[in-house]
Amino acid sequence: MAPVQRIDGKAFAARMTTRIADEVRSLFDEAGLKPGLAVVLVGHDPASQVYVGAKHKATIAAGMKSFEHRLPAETSEDVLLGLIAQLNADPNVHGILVQLPLPAHLDASAVIAAIDPSKNVDGFHVVNAGQLATGQDALVPCTPLGCLFLLQDHLGDLSGLHAVIVGRSNIVGKPMAQLLLGANCTVTIAHSGSRDLPALCRTADILIAAVGRPEMIRGDWIKPGATVIDVGINRIPDGDSTRLVGDVAFAEAGHAGAITPVPGGVGPMTIACLLQNTLTAFRRKLPAKA
Ligand SMILES: Nc1nc(=O)c2c([nH]1)NC[C@@H]1CN(c3ccc(C(=O)N[C@@H](CCC(=O)O)C(=O)O)cc3)C=[N+]21
């Protein structure tokens, strides 16, 4: 059998970012218009600091305005909601992202609900989720959108394929299911408690791993030739240091048709799709052409 193909999300994301930057410059620069993305980070979680820094760099590289708001860990919900109200009203801000997880004293669902759905570039608002579920134009959560782009690039038409999604979060599993249904897949949503999960996974033409458990999905859970998308980003100890692994035991997946590596697979696509959503939100605010 042909050797497994690596799906290069890093390269795909770089091409997407270049295309978005070209679009921003060629269509809007002359008119003095710029999409703007506001990112709010509460507290000092080291991983979150790294991600927020990466988002800032990508936003600038795409020719957009980046507004960073770093708030102390003890910020009250009132202060955070006040900032969100200000960003909702700011015409220079087209996208708003509040980095998750939030410190425990803050109610993430109340914060997400406060972000104007038309600026909610994470696609986490119930209005965004409802629009996606009912087939209306929506801002779609960045990680599953990135997975869909990689699948369509690799496989072309997805019609009739059986997709098994392991993971049922609002951020990945559920919106991923909606997107794949929209692309005419047959979709199964499974989770760590599903009965005979290995056998279920073996029925997948497309296997999406989004459980958040390092290397939980073993080689013998993968049907030969299947396309595997590994959403997991787990930092595990490695000697005196640490390393990143996905939710799939990558070294055992040599008989898959294709697989996304970790790092360099889905992660970079999440950031590229954030830029894409910011551009989409910006376009929708432009006055209709006369
Ligand atoms: N409101 C909100 N929206 C998010 O989209 C959001 C969030 N909160 N909280 C945290 C997670 C995580 N996340 C990642 C983005 C990029 C990489 C990424 O680019 N990873 C690289 C390298 C990572 C590394 O080296 O540490 C890769 O996989 O190749 C990873 C993870 C967005 N998140």
The ligand as a Gaussian input file, in Angstrom:
#p B3LYP/6-31G(d) Opt

LIG

1 1
 N      -11.237000      32.029000      22.236000
 C      -10.328000      31.134000      21.863000
 N      -10.178000      30.826000      20.543000
 C       -9.233000      29.920000      20.145000
 O       -9.101000      29.647000      18.937000
 C       -8.394000      29.312000      21.136000
 C       -8.591000      29.667000      22.481000
 N       -9.557000      30.558000      22.808000
 N       -7.843000      29.109000      23.453000
 C       -6.770000      28.173000      23.154000
 C       -7.018000      27.428000      21.864000
 C       -5.795000      26.787000      21.274000
 N       -5.591000      27.409000      19.986000
 C       -4.507000      27.150000      19.144000
 C       -4.185000      27.918000      18.055000
 C       -3.059000      27.665000      17.283000
 C       -2.211000      26.626000      17.588000
 C       -0.986000      26.384000      16.776000
 O       -0.699000      27.131000      15.864000
 N       -0.197000      25.349000      17.087000
 C        1.041000      25.045000      16.395000
 C        2.250000      25.020000      17.316000
 C        1.953000      25.038000      18.786000
 C        3.174000      25.020000      19.690000
 O        4.314000      24.821000      19.218000
 O        2.956000      25.206000      20.899000
 C        0.902000      23.704000      15.702000
 O        0.055000      22.904000      16.078000
 O        1.676000      23.454000      14.788000
 C       -2.529000      25.822000      18.658000
 C       -3.663000      26.077000      19.419000
 C       -6.554000      28.349000      19.807000
 N       -7.406000      28.393000      20.830000

